[in-house]
Amino acid sequence: MGLLGTIGEAFRASTQSSNRGDVTETDSNGAFWCHDCQERVRDVDVEGEGPPSCPSCGEEMDFERSKGTSGCAC
């Protein structure tokens, strides 16, 4: 197989993971977004129940990303 085959296998394995980005202790299910301000707050950083208010404009933020998808909001 050689060096190029090993690199290719490692690349394919890394792109198939739904867990991309920084590794954290807490498993995130997604993030809250303010589409107007383009602000993002990870769900694990939100205290309490319900969506948080945008830190910039104060409007209620929308939750995005369903668990198990490769499209990531966090």
All heavy atoms as TSV, in Angstrom:
chain	resi	resn	atom	element	x	y	z
A	1	MET	N	N	0.834	-1.178	0.000
A	1	MET	CA	C	0.000	0.000	0.000
A	1	MET	C	C	0.881	1.245	0.000
A	1	MET	O	O	0.643	2.149	-0.766
A	1	MET	CB	C	-0.936	-0.011	1.202
A	1	MET	CG	C	-1.799	1.217	1.242
A	1	MET	SD	S	-2.880	1.333	2.636
A	1	MET	CE	C	-4.231	0.348	2.099
A	2	GLY	N	N	1.823	1.334	0.849
A	2	GLY	CA	C	2.741	2.439	0.833
A	2	GLY	C	C	2.238	3.678	1.564
A	2	GLY	O	O	1.148	3.714	2.121
A	3	LEU	N	N	3.071	4.679	1.541
A	3	LEU	CA	C	2.804	5.924	2.256
A	3	LEU	C	C	1.569	6.655	1.723
A	3	LEU	O	O	0.731	7.110	2.493
A	3	LEU	CB	C	4.024	6.841	2.178
A	3	LEU	CG	C	3.913	8.184	2.868
A	3	LEU	CD1	C	3.700	7.979	4.358
A	3	LEU	CD2	C	5.146	9.015	2.617
A	4	LEU	N	N	1.435	6.760	0.409
A	4	LEU	CA	C	0.283	7.467	-0.160
A	4	LEU	C	C	-1.032	6.763	0.177
A	4	LEU	O	O	-2.038	7.423	0.453
A	4	LEU	CB	C	0.430	7.609	-1.664
A	4	LEU	CG	C	1.542	8.556	-2.122
A	4	LEU	CD1	C	1.640	8.564	-3.641
A	4	LEU	CD2	C	1.299	9.953	-1.603
A	5	GLY	N	N	-1.052	5.461	0.191
A	5	GLY	CA	C	-2.260	4.722	0.547
A	5	GLY	C	C	-2.644	4.947	1.998
A	5	GLY	O	O	-3.824	5.112	2.328
A	6	THR	N	N	-1.656	4.972	2.881
A	6	THR	CA	C	-1.911	5.210	4.301
A	6	THR	C	C	-2.456	6.611	4.523
A	6	THR	O	O	-3.410	6.811	5.276
A	6	THR	CB	C	-0.620	5.014	5.112
A	6	THR	OG1	O	-0.119	3.702	4.869
A	6	THR	CG2	C	-0.863	5.202	6.591
A	7	ILE	N	N	-1.893	7.586	3.857
A	7	ILE	CA	C	-2.370	8.967	3.969
A	7	ILE	C	C	-3.789	9.074	3.428
A	7	ILE	O	O	-4.649	9.719	4.014
A	7	ILE	CB	C	-1.423	9.939	3.235
A	7	ILE	CG1	C	-0.080	10.002	3.968
A	7	ILE	CG2	C	-2.041	11.334	3.116
A	7	ILE	CD1	C	0.993	10.759	3.236
A	8	GLY	N	N	-4.058	8.428	2.311
A	8	GLY	CA	C	-5.395	8.453	1.724
A	8	GLY	C	C	-6.432	7.838	2.656
A	8	GLY	O	O	-7.533	8.362	2.812
A	9	GLU	N	N	-6.092	6.721	3.294
A	9	GLU	CA	C	-7.021	6.086	4.240
A	9	GLU	C	C	-7.285	6.990	5.440
A	9	GLU	O	O	-8.423	7.110	5.900
A	9	GLU	CB	C	-6.468	4.752	4.720
A	9	GLU	CG	C	-6.821	3.605	3.818
A	9	GLU	CD	C	-6.457	2.279	4.444
A	9	GLU	OE1	O	-6.624	2.116	5.670
A	9	GLU	OE2	O	-6.012	1.410	3.694
A	10	ALA	N	N	-6.254	7.616	5.957
A	10	ALA	CA	C	-6.420	8.523	7.092
A	10	ALA	C	C	-7.302	9.705	6.713
A	10	ALA	O	O	-8.147	10.134	7.485
A	10	ALA	CB	C	-5.059	9.013	7.577
A	11	PHE	N	N	-7.136	10.227	5.514
A	11	PHE	CA	C	-7.955	11.357	5.056
A	11	PHE	C	C	-9.418	10.951	4.924
A	11	PHE	O	O	-10.311	11.658	5.361
A	11	PHE	CB	C	-7.421	11.889	3.725
A	11	PHE	CG	C	-8.225	13.021	3.176
A	11	PHE	CD1	C	-8.148	14.278	3.752
A	11	PHE	CD2	C	-9.080	12.835	2.107
A	11	PHE	CE1	C	-8.893	15.332	3.265
A	11	PHE	CE2	C	-9.823	13.876	1.605
A	11	PHE	CZ	C	-9.734	15.129	2.191
A	12	ARG	N	N	-9.683	9.798	4.323
A	12	ARG	CA	C	-11.057	9.329	4.166
A	12	ARG	C	C	-11.718	9.110	5.519
A	12	ARG	O	O	-12.874	9.458	5.721
A	12	ARG	CB	C	-11.097	8.047	3.336
A	12	ARG	CG	C	-10.955	8.295	1.851
A	12	ARG	CD	C	-11.177	7.025	1.053
A	12	ARG	NE	N	-10.183	6.001	1.298
A	12	ARG	CZ	C	-8.970	5.953	0.769
A	12	ARG	NH1	N	-8.593	6.901	-0.062
A	12	ARG	NH2	N	-8.131	4.976	1.026
A	13	ALA	N	N	-11.008	8.559	6.474
A	13	ALA	CA	C	-11.565	8.324	7.810
A	13	ALA	C	C	-11.879	9.637	8.507
A	13	ALA	O	O	-12.896	9.770	9.185
A	13	ALA	CB	C	-10.588	7.504	8.655
A	14	SER	N	N	-11.040	10.651	8.328
A	14	SER	CA	C	-11.266	11.930	9.007
A	14	SER	C	C	-12.431	12.703	8.403
A	14	SER	O	O	-13.110	13.442	9.086
A	14	SER	CB	C	-10.003	12.787	8.994
A	14	SER	OG	O	-9.741	13.245	7.690
A	15	THR	N	N	-12.709	12.540	7.111
A	15	THR	CA	C	-13.797	13.271	6.480
A	15	THR	C	C	-15.142	12.590	6.668
A	15	THR	O	O	-16.178	13.182	6.416
A	15	THR	CB	C	-13.544	13.471	4.972
A	15	THR	OG1	O	-13.405	12.201	4.350
A	15	THR	CG2	C	-12.319	14.325	4.739
A	16	GLN	N	N	-15.171	11.351	7.146
A	16	GLN	CA	C	-16.421	10.633	7.353
A	16	GLN	C	C	-16.981	10.846	8.743
A	16	GLN	O	O	-18.094	10.468	9.033
A	16	GLN	CB	C	-16.225	9.142	7.097
A	16	GLN	CG	C	-15.933	8.846	5.640
A	16	GLN	CD	C	-15.611	7.387	5.410
A	16	GLN	OE1	O	-15.583	6.599	6.330
A	16	GLN	NE2	N	-15.363	7.035	4.168
A	17	SER	N	N	-16.253	11.472	9.619
A	17	SER	CA	C	-16.690	11.685	10.994
A	17	SER	C	C	-17.697	12.815	11.071
A	17	SER	O	O	-17.545	13.847	10.430
A	17	SER	CB	C	-15.479	12.018	11.882
A	17	SER	OG	O	-15.910	12.404	13.154
A	18	SER	N	N	-18.756	12.640	11.889
A	18	SER	CA	C	-19.705	13.731	12.105
A	18	SER	C	C	-19.229	14.650	13.214
A	18	SER	O	O	-19.816	15.686	13.467
A	18	SER	CB	C	-21.091	13.174	12.446
A	18	SER	OG	O	-21.037	12.466	13.665
A	19	ASN	N	N	-18.147	14.307	13.891
A	19	ASN	CA	C	-17.596	15.115	14.975
A	19	ASN	C	C	-16.376	15.849	14.453
A	19	ASN	O	O	-15.268	15.366	14.545
A	19	ASN	CB	C	-17.236	14.229	16.167
A	19	ASN	CG	C	-16.785	15.043	17.356
A	19	ASN	OD1	O	-16.966	16.251	17.401
A	19	ASN	ND2	N	-16.190	14.384	18.315
A	20	ARG	N	N	-16.594	17.029	13.879
A	20	ARG	CA	C	-15.491	17.807	13.310
A	20	ARG	C	C	-15.230	19.022	14.165
A	20	ARG	O	O	-16.088	19.500	14.871
A	20	ARG	CB	C	-15.855	18.248	11.898
A	20	ARG	CG	C	-16.080	17.069	11.005
A	20	ARG	CD	C	-16.466	17.503	9.645
A	20	ARG	NE	N	-16.778	16.323	8.850
A	20	ARG	CZ	C	-17.409	16.345	7.724
A	20	ARG	NH1	N	-17.797	17.473	7.214
A	20	ARG	NH2	N	-17.658	15.239	7.075
A	21	GLY	N	N	-14.030	19.539	14.084
A	21	GLY	CA	C	-13.697	20.746	14.825
A	21	GLY	C	C	-12.969	20.420	16.111
A	21	GLY	O	O	-12.395	19.360	16.293
A	22	ASP	N	N	-12.999	21.372	17.040
A	22	ASP	CA	C	-12.293	21.225	18.300
A	22	ASP	C	C	-12.910	20.130	19.148
A	22	ASP	O	O	-14.121	19.984	19.226
A	22	ASP	CB	C	-12.346	22.538	19.099
A	22	ASP	CG	C	-11.605	23.653	18.396
A	22	ASP	OD1	O	-10.699	23.343	17.595
A	22	ASP	OD2	O	-11.921	24.819	18.645
A	23	VAL	N	N	-12.059	19.386	19.818
A	23	VAL	CA	C	-12.523	18.339	20.722
A	23	VAL	C	C	-12.780	18.980	22.074
A	23	VAL	O	O	-11.965	19.712	22.599
A	23	VAL	CB	C	-11.465	17.225	20.847
A	23	VAL	CG1	C	-11.905	16.188	21.853
A	23	VAL	CG2	C	-11.207	16.596	19.500
A	24	THR	N	N	-13.954	18.718	22.638
A	24	THR	CA	C	-14.293	19.255	23.939
A	24	THR	C	C	-14.712	18.139	24.858
A	24	THR	O	O	-15.010	17.040	24.430
A	24	THR	CB	C	-15.444	20.280	23.845
A	24	THR	OG1	O	-16.593	19.616	23.327
A	24	THR	CG2	C	-15.089	21.457	22.953
A	25	GLU	N	N	-14.747	18.426	26.139
A	25	GLU	CA	C	-15.183	17.453	27.123
A	25	GLU	C	C	-16.681	17.189	27.018
A	25	GLU	O	O	-17.146	16.111	27.278
A	25	GLU	CB	C	-14.843	17.945	28.539
A	25	GLU	CG	C	-13.359	18.050	28.810
A	25	GLU	CD	C	-12.693	16.684	28.841
A	25	GLU	OE1	O	-13.295	15.734	29.397
A	25	GLU	OE2	O	-11.590	16.567	28.302
A	26	THR	N	N	-17.458	18.194	26.642
A	26	THR	CA	C	-18.900	18.092	26.579
A	26	THR	C	C	-19.343	17.888	25.138
A	26	THR	O	O	-18.946	18.621	24.247
A	26	THR	CB	C	-19.552	19.382	27.125
A	26	THR	OG1	O	-19.003	19.666	28.404
A	26	THR	CG2	C	-21.050	19.217	27.241
A	27	ASP	N	N	-20.173	16.865	24.910
A	27	ASP	CA	C	-20.667	16.575	23.575
A	27	ASP	C	C	-21.796	17.531	23.221
A	27	ASP	O	O	-22.837	17.541	23.860
A	27	ASP	CB	C	-21.160	15.133	23.513
A	27	ASP	CG	C	-21.435	14.674	22.107
A	27	ASP	OD1	O	-20.841	15.236	21.167
A	27	ASP	OD2	O	-22.243	13.744	21.946
A	28	SER	N	N	-21.593	18.338	22.211
A	28	SER	CA	C	-22.564	19.339	21.790
A	28	SER	C	C	-23.537	18.741	20.788
A	28	SER	O	O	-23.166	17.932	19.949
A	28	SER	CB	C	-21.829	20.523	21.155
A	28	SER	OG	O	-22.734	21.442	20.625
A	29	ASN	N	N	-24.791	19.156	20.868
A	29	ASN	CA	C	-25.799	18.739	19.900
A	29	ASN	C	C	-26.002	19.775	18.806
A	29	ASN	O	O	-26.737	19.540	17.869
A	29	ASN	CB	C	-27.139	18.501	20.600
A	29	ASN	CG	C	-27.095	17.279	21.475
A	29	ASN	OD1	O	-26.481	16.282	21.131
A	29	ASN	ND2	N	-27.737	17.364	22.615
A	30	GLY	N	N	-25.396	20.929	18.933
A	30	GLY	CA	C	-25.551	21.992	17.950
A	30	GLY	C	C	-25.264	23.345	18.551
A	30	GLY	O	O	-24.554	23.451	19.545
A	31	ALA	N	N	-25.843	24.372	17.953
A	31	ALA	CA	C	-25.606	25.732	18.419
A	31	ALA	C	C	-26.829	26.590	18.143
A	31	ALA	O	O	-27.651	26.275	17.295
A	31	ALA	CB	C	-24.386	26.334	17.724
A	32	PHE	N	N	-26.914	27.675	18.872
A	32	PHE	CA	C	-27.953	28.663	18.659
A	32	PHE	C	C	-27.372	29.772	17.791
A	32	PHE	O	O	-26.242	30.198	18.012
A	32	PHE	CB	C	-28.435	29.235	19.995
A	32	PHE	CG	C	-29.190	28.227	20.813
A	32	PHE	CD1	C	-28.547	27.470	21.774
A	32	PHE	CD2	C	-30.550	28.038	20.616
A	32	PHE	CE1	C	-29.238	26.538	22.524
A	32	PHE	CE2	C	-31.256	27.111	21.366
A	32	PHE	CZ	C	-30.602	26.357	22.319
A	33	TRP	N	N	-28.161	30.235	16.801
A	33	TRP	CA	C	-27.700	31.243	15.854
A	33	TRP	C	C	-28.628	32.438	15.824
A	33	TRP	O	O	-29.841	32.294	15.915
A	33	TRP	CB	C	-27.679	30.659	14.437
A	33	TRP	CG	C	-26.521	29.774	14.167
A	33	TRP	CD1	C	-26.469	28.432	14.369
A	33	TRP	CD2	C	-25.256	30.141	13.640
A	33	TRP	NE1	N	-25.248	27.946	14.006
A	33	TRP	CE2	C	-24.490	28.972	13.557
A	33	TRP	CE3	C	-24.701	31.353	13.253
A	33	TRP	CZ2	C	-23.180	28.990	13.088
A	33	TRP	CZ3	C	-23.407	31.348	12.779
A	33	TRP	CH2	C	-22.662	30.181	12.703
A	34	CYS	N	N	-28.053	33.602	15.665
A	34	CYS	CA	C	-28.806	34.804	15.322
A	34	CYS	C	C	-28.443	35.095	13.869
A	34	CYS	O	O	-27.297	35.440	13.567
A	34	CYS	CB	C	-28.433	35.990	16.207
A	34	CYS	SG	S	-29.312	37.500	15.734
A	35	HIS	N	N	-29.398	34.898	12.977
A	35	HIS	CA	C	-29.119	35.058	11.547
A	35	HIS	C	C	-28.861	36.511	11.171
A	35	HIS	O	O	-28.099	36.778	10.248
A	35	HIS	CB	C	-30.273	34.481	10.730
A	35	HIS	CG	C	-30.442	33.016	10.947
A	35	HIS	ND1	N	-29.631	32.074	10.367
A	35	HIS	CD2	C	-31.311	32.326	11.729
A	35	HIS	CE1	C	-29.993	30.871	10.756
A	35	HIS	NE2	N	-31.016	30.988	11.588
A	36	ASP	N	N	-29.479	37.435	11.881
A	36	ASP	CA	C	-29.269	38.852	11.570
A	36	ASP	C	C	-27.863	39.309	11.932
A	36	ASP	O	O	-27.209	40.014	11.174
A	36	ASP	CB	C	-30.292	39.724	12.291
A	36	ASP	CG	C	-31.705	39.493	11.780
A	36	ASP	OD1	O	-31.860	39.067	10.615
A	36	ASP	OD2	O	-32.648	39.730	12.546
A	37	CYS	N	N	-27.386	38.906	13.105
A	37	CYS	CA	C	-26.074	39.352	13.604
A	37	CYS	C	C	-24.957	38.357	13.294
A	37	CYS	O	O	-23.788	38.656	13.505
A	37	CYS	CB	C	-26.134	39.561	15.111
A	37	CYS	SG	S	-27.341	40.785	15.625
A	38	GLN	N	N	-25.316	37.171	12.851
A	38	GLN	CA	C	-24.371	36.082	12.607
A	38	GLN	C	C	-23.596	35.717	13.864
A	38	GLN	O	O	-22.402	35.432	13.829
A	38	GLN	CB	C	-23.448	36.418	11.434
A	38	GLN	CG	C	-24.209	36.599	10.141
A	38	GLN	CD	C	-23.307	36.854	8.959
A	38	GLN	OE1	O	-22.084	36.892	9.066
A	38	GLN	NE2	N	-23.908	37.038	7.819
A	39	GLU	N	N	-24.299	35.740	14.993
A	39	GLU	CA	C	-23.731	35.334	16.283
A	39	GLU	C	C	-24.033	33.862	16.504
A	39	GLU	O	O	-25.088	33.378	16.110
A	39	GLU	CB	C	-24.355	36.140	17.422
A	39	GLU	CG	C	-23.977	37.585	17.436
A	39	GLU	CD	C	-22.659	37.853	18.133
A	39	GLU	OE1	O	-22.145	36.976	18.840
A	39	GLU	OE2	O	-22.148	38.964	17.969
A	40	ARG	N	N	-23.134	33.155	17.167
A	40	ARG	CA	C	-23.308	31.735	17.454
A	40	ARG	C	C	-22.989	31.476	18.914
A	40	ARG	O	O	-22.004	31.971	19.432
A	40	ARG	CB	C	-22.378	30.897	16.589
A	40	ARG	CG	C	-22.463	29.408	16.871
A	40	ARG	CD	C	-21.511	28.641	15.979
A	40	ARG	NE	N	-20.142	28.799	16.397
A	40	ARG	CZ	C	-19.486	27.945	17.187
A	40	ARG	NH1	N	-20.087	26.884	17.644
A	40	ARG	NH2	N	-18.240	28.156	17.514
A	41	VAL	N	N	-23.832	30.656	19.562
A	41	VAL	CA	C	-23.599	30.223	20.937
A	41	VAL	C	C	-23.833	28.717	20.976
A	41	VAL	O	O	-24.923	28.250	20.628
A	41	VAL	CB	C	-24.564	30.937	21.921
A	41	VAL	CG1	C	-24.340	30.421	23.335
A	41	VAL	CG2	C	-24.398	32.441	21.857
A	42	ARG	N	N	-22.824	27.955	21.370
A	42	ARG	CA	C	-22.976	26.493	21.453
A	42	ARG	C	C	-24.006	26.140	22.509
A	42	ARG	O	O	-24.119	26.802	23.528
A	42	ARG	CB	C	-21.637	25.852	21.803
A	42	ARG	CG	C	-20.627	25.961	20.682
A	42	ARG	CD	C	-19.311	25.293	21.035
A	42	ARG	NE	N	-19.513	23.900	21.345
A	42	ARG	CZ	C	-18.868	23.251	22.323
A	42	ARG	NH1	N	-18.006	23.885	23.082
A	42	ARG	NH2	N	-19.098	21.982	22.541
A	43	ASP	N	N	-24.744	25.071	22.267
A	43	ASP	CA	C	-25.794	24.659	23.202
A	43	ASP	C	C	-25.251	24.327	24.579
A	43	ASP	O	O	-25.926	24.554	25.575
A	43	ASP	CB	C	-26.592	23.484	22.635
A	43	ASP	CG	C	-25.761	22.234	22.457
A	43	ASP	OD1	O	-24.526	22.334	22.297
A	43	ASP	OD2	O	-26.360	21.140	22.466
A	44	VAL	N	N	-24.032	23.834	24.669
A	44	VAL	CA	C	-23.446	23.482	25.965
A	44	VAL	C	C	-23.016	24.715	26.757
A	44	VAL	O	O	-22.725	24.620	27.942
A	44	VAL	CB	C	-22.260	22.506	25.811
A	44	VAL	CG1	C	-22.736	21.170	25.262
A	44	VAL	CG2	C	-21.185	23.091	24.911
A	45	ASP	N	N	-22.997	25.879	26.103
A	45	ASP	CA	C	-22.634	27.129	26.780
A	45	ASP	C	C	-23.852	27.925	27.239
A	45	ASP	O	O	-23.708	29.023	27.772
A	45	ASP	CB	C	-21.774	28.000	25.851
A	45	ASP	CG	C	-20.452	27.341	25.502
A	45	ASP	OD1	O	-19.946	26.542	26.324
A	45	ASP	OD2	O	-19.919	27.618	24.407
A	46	VAL	N	N	-25.055	27.374	27.019
A	46	VAL	CA	C	-26.293	28.062	27.377
A	46	VAL	C	C	-26.802	27.511	28.704
A	46	VAL	O	O	-26.887	26.304	28.893
A	46	VAL	CB	C	-27.371	27.861	26.283
A	46	VAL	CG1	C	-28.695	28.437	26.712
A	46	VAL	CG2	C	-26.905	28.487	24.984
A	47	GLU	N	N	-27.121	28.419	29.616
A	47	GLU	CA	C	-27.686	28.020	30.906
A	47	GLU	C	C	-29.195	28.157	30.849
A	47	GLU	O	O	-29.724	29.064	30.207
A	47	GLU	CB	C	-27.119	28.879	32.021
A	47	GLU	CG	C	-25.630	28.675	32.233
A	47	GLU	CD	C	-25.088	29.532	33.354
A	47	GLU	OE1	O	-25.888	30.091	34.116
A	47	GLU	OE2	O	-23.866	29.646	33.445
A	48	GLY	N	N	-29.896	27.266	31.540
A	48	GLY	CA	C	-31.352	27.345	31.596
A	48	GLY	C	C	-32.007	26.645	30.422
A	48	GLY	O	O	-31.355	26.060	29.569
A	49	GLU	N	N	-33.325	26.727	30.402
A	49	GLU	CA	C	-34.122	26.101	29.352
A	49	GLU	C	C	-34.479	27.118	28.284
A	49	GLU	O	O	-34.585	28.306	28.542
A	49	GLU	CB	C	-35.409	25.527	29.952
A	49	GLU	CG	C	-35.177	24.402	30.949
A	49	GLU	CD	C	-34.563	23.173	30.317
A	49	GLU	OE1	O	-34.974	22.810	29.204
A	49	GLU	OE2	O	-33.660	22.580	30.940
A	50	GLY	N	N	-34.702	26.640	27.093
A	50	GLY	CA	C	-35.127	27.502	26.004
A	50	GLY	C	C	-33.973	28.207	25.329
A	50	GLY	O	O	-32.840	28.194	25.807
A	51	PRO	N	N	-34.259	28.808	24.183
A	51	PRO	CA	C	-33.213	29.488	23.433
A	51	PRO	C	C	-32.757	30.772	24.115
A	51	PRO	O	O	-33.559	31.470	24.738
A	51	PRO	CB	C	-33.877	29.797	22.088
A	51	PRO	CG	C	-35.333	29.713	22.328
A	51	PRO	CD	C	-35.543	28.809	23.504
A	52	PRO	N	N	-31.480	31.075	24.003
A	52	PRO	CA	C	-30.958	32.316	24.597
A	52	PRO	C	C	-31.263	33.523	23.719
A	52	PRO	O	O	-31.691	33.389	22.575
A	52	PRO	CB	C	-29.451	32.059	24.637
A	52	PRO	CG	C	-29.212	31.176	23.451
A	52	PRO	CD	C	-30.427	30.292	23.368
A	53	SER	N	N	-31.017	34.683	24.258
A	53	SER	CA	C	-31.110	35.924	23.497
A	53	SER	C	C	-29.758	36.219	22.866
A	53	SER	O	O	-28.707	35.929	23.439
A	53	SER	CB	C	-31.499	37.087	24.416
A	53	SER	OG	O	-32.759	36.865	24.973
A	54	CYS	N	N	-29.777	36.810	21.711
A	54	CYS	CA	C	-28.543	37.172	21.015
A	54	CYS	C	C	-27.780	38.199	21.844
A	54	CYS	O	O	-28.366	39.191	22.298
A	54	CYS	CB	C	-28.877	37.746	19.642
A	54	CYS	SG	S	-27.451	38.405	18.754
A	55	PRO	N	N	-26.487	37.995	22.038
A	55	PRO	CA	C	-25.696	38.959	22.807
A	55	PRO	C	C	-25.595	40.332	22.129
A	55	PRO	O	O	-25.374	41.332	22.802
A	55	PRO	CB	C	-24.320	38.318	22.922
A	55	PRO	CG	C	-24.341	37.049	22.178
A	55	PRO	CD	C	-25.709	36.826	21.643
A	56	SER	N	N	-25.779	40.401	20.813
A	56	SER	CA	C	-25.660	41.673	20.100
A	56	SER	C	C	-26.966	42.447	20.009
A	56	SER	O	O	-27.010	43.639	20.280
A	56	SER	CB	C	-25.130	41.448	18.682
A	56	SER	OG	O	-23.824	40.931	18.731
A	57	CYS	N	N	-28.064	41.742	19.626
A	57	CYS	CA	C	-29.318	42.471	19.378
A	57	CYS	C	C	-30.432	42.135	20.369
A	57	CYS	O	O	-31.432	42.824	20.417
A	57	CYS	CB	C	-29.816	42.209	17.957
A	57	CYS	SG	S	-30.422	40.542	17.661
A	58	GLY	N	N	-30.284	41.060	21.140
A	58	GLY	CA	C	-31.277	40.698	22.139
A	58	GLY	C	C	-32.423	39.845	21.631
A	58	GLY	O	O	-33.275	39.433	22.404
A	59	GLU	N	N	-32.473	39.552	20.329
A	59	GLU	CA	C	-33.535	38.710	19.771
A	59	GLU	C	C	-33.297	37.248	20.140
A	59	GLU	O	O	-32.173	36.830	20.394
A	59	GLU	CB	C	-33.574	38.843	18.243
A	59	GLU	CG	C	-33.985	40.206	17.749
A	59	GLU	CD	C	-35.438	40.516	18.049
A	59	GLU	OE1	O	-36.295	39.612	17.913
A	59	GLU	OE2	O	-35.715	41.663	18.433
A	60	GLU	N	N	-34.379	36.465	20.145
A	60	GLU	CA	C	-34.271	35.033	20.439
A	60	GLU	C	C	-33.499	34.330	19.329
A	60	GLU	O	O	-33.722	34.574	18.150
A	60	GLU	CB	C	-35.671	34.430	20.550
A	60	GLU	CG	C	-35.663	32.987	20.984
A	60	GLU	CD	C	-37.065	32.448	21.157
A	60	GLU	OE1	O	-37.699	32.766	22.181
A	60	GLU	OE2	O	-37.524	31.731	20.252
A	61	MET	N	N	-32.581	33.455	19.715
A	61	MET	CA	C	-31.744	32.752	18.752
A	61	MET	C	C	-32.416	31.444	18.338
A	61	MET	O	O	-33.240	30.902	19.064
A	61	MET	CB	C	-30.372	32.483	19.358
A	61	MET	CG	C	-29.640	33.754	19.748
A	61	MET	SD	S	-28.073	33.458	20.547
A	61	MET	CE	C	-27.014	33.328	19.112
A	62	ASP	N	N	-32.056	30.925	17.142
A	62	ASP	CA	C	-32.590	29.676	16.599
A	62	ASP	C	C	-31.582	28.557	16.805
A	62	ASP	O	O	-30.383	28.749	16.603
A	62	ASP	CB	C	-32.862	29.811	15.102
A	62	ASP	CG	C	-33.932	30.824	14.782
A	62	ASP	OD1	O	-34.934	30.880	15.523
A	62	ASP	OD2	O	-33.761	31.567	13.797
A	63	PHE	N	N	-32.087	27.358	17.166
A	63	PHE	CA	C	-31.218	26.194	17.307
A	63	PHE	C	C	-31.031	25.555	15.946
A	63	PHE	O	O	-31.988	25.372	15.201
A	63	PHE	CB	C	-31.817	25.179	18.275
A	63	PHE	CG	C	-30.908	24.007	18.514
A	63	PHE	CD1	C	-29.824	24.134	19.364
A	63	PHE	CD2	C	-31.122	22.799	17.887
A	63	PHE	CE1	C	-28.970	23.074	19.590
A	63	PHE	CE2	C	-30.271	21.724	18.106
A	63	PHE	CZ	C	-29.202	21.868	18.953
A	64	GLU	N	N	-29.792	25.196	15.617
A	64	GLU	CA	C	-29.504	24.555	14.351
A	64	GLU	C	C	-28.571	23.379	14.531
A	64	GLU	O	O	-27.681	23.420	15.349
A	64	GLU	CB	C	-28.893	25.549	13.369
A	64	GLU	CG	C	-29.870	26.627	12.983
A	64	GLU	CD	C	-29.406	27.440	11.798
A	64	GLU	OE1	O	-28.260	27.251	11.352
A	64	GLU	OE2	O	-30.182	28.266	11.331
A	65	ARG	N	N	-28.824	22.358	13.768
A	65	ARG	CA	C	-28.096	21.103	13.625
A	65	ARG	C	C	-28.771	20.004	14.416
A	65	ARG	O	O	-28.954	20.091	15.602
A	65	ARG	CB	C	-26.643	21.193	14.056
A	65	ARG	CG	C	-25.952	19.853	13.843
A	65	ARG	CD	C	-24.508	19.897	14.239
A	65	ARG	NE	N	-23.917	18.597	14.007
A	65	ARG	CZ	C	-23.370	17.861	14.938
A	65	ARG	NH1	N	-23.345	18.262	16.165
A	65	ARG	NH2	N	-22.857	16.706	14.641
A	66	SER	N	N	-29.084	18.974	13.714
A	66	SER	CA	C	-29.631	17.803	14.381
A	66	SER	C	C	-28.499	16.820	14.622
A	66	SER	O	O	-27.596	16.687	13.814
A	66	SER	CB	C	-30.730	17.158	13.542
A	66	SER	OG	O	-30.227	16.792	12.275
A	67	LYS	N	N	-28.536	16.148	15.739
A	67	LYS	CA	C	-27.490	15.216	16.119
A	67	LYS	C	C	-27.364	14.115	15.070
A	67	LYS	O	O	-28.345	13.608	14.569
A	67	LYS	CB	C	-27.819	14.603	17.477
A	67	LYS	CG	C	-26.685	13.799	18.045
A	67	LYS	CD	C	-26.990	13.394	19.460
A	67	LYS	CE	C	-25.875	12.565	20.014
A	67	LYS	NZ	N	-24.997	13.275	20.845
A	68	GLY	N	N	-26.136	13.763	14.773
A	68	GLY	CA	C	-25.880	12.688	13.824
A	68	GLY	C	C	-25.709	13.144	12.400
A	68	GLY	O	O	-25.439	12.343	11.524
A	69	THR	N	N	-25.835	14.418	12.103
A	69	THR	CA	C	-25.610	14.902	10.748
A	69	THR	C	C	-24.180	15.376	10.624
A	69	THR	O	O	-23.538	15.721	11.600
A	69	THR	CB	C	-26.563	16.052	10.381
A	69	THR	OG1	O	-26.300	17.152	11.236
A	69	THR	CG2	C	-28.015	15.634	10.490
A	70	SER	N	N	-23.678	15.401	9.423
A	70	SER	CA	C	-22.302	15.868	9.240
A	70	SER	C	C	-22.235	17.373	9.073
A	70	SER	O	O	-21.176	17.954	9.195
A	70	SER	CB	C	-21.661	15.163	8.039
A	70	SER	OG	O	-22.380	15.460	6.876
A	71	GLY	N	N	-23.353	18.024	8.796
A	71	GLY	CA	C	-23.373	19.477	8.746
A	71	GLY	C	C	-23.329	20.015	10.167
A	71	GLY	O	O	-24.115	19.621	10.994
A	72	CYS	N	N	-22.394	20.869	10.453
A	72	CYS	CA	C	-22.189	21.263	11.855
A	72	CYS	C	C	-22.339	22.761	12.051
A	72	CYS	O	O	-21.749	23.533	11.329
A	72	CYS	CB	C	-20.805	20.835	12.285
A	72	CYS	SG	S	-20.461	21.184	14.000
A	73	ALA	N	N	-23.068	23.133	13.059
A	73	ALA	CA	C	-23.186	24.525	13.443
A	73	ALA	C	C	-22.247	24.868	14.563
A	73	ALA	O	O	-22.242	25.986	15.057
A	73	ALA	CB	C	-24.606	24.822	13.880
A	74	CYS	N	N	-21.474	23.907	15.001
A	74	CYS	CA	C	-20.566	24.164	16.107
A	74	CYS	C	C	-19.186	23.779	15.723
A	74	CYS	O	O	-18.258	23.845	16.393
A	74	CYS	CB	C	-20.990	23.448	17.355
A	74	CYS	SG	S	-21.310	21.719	17.086
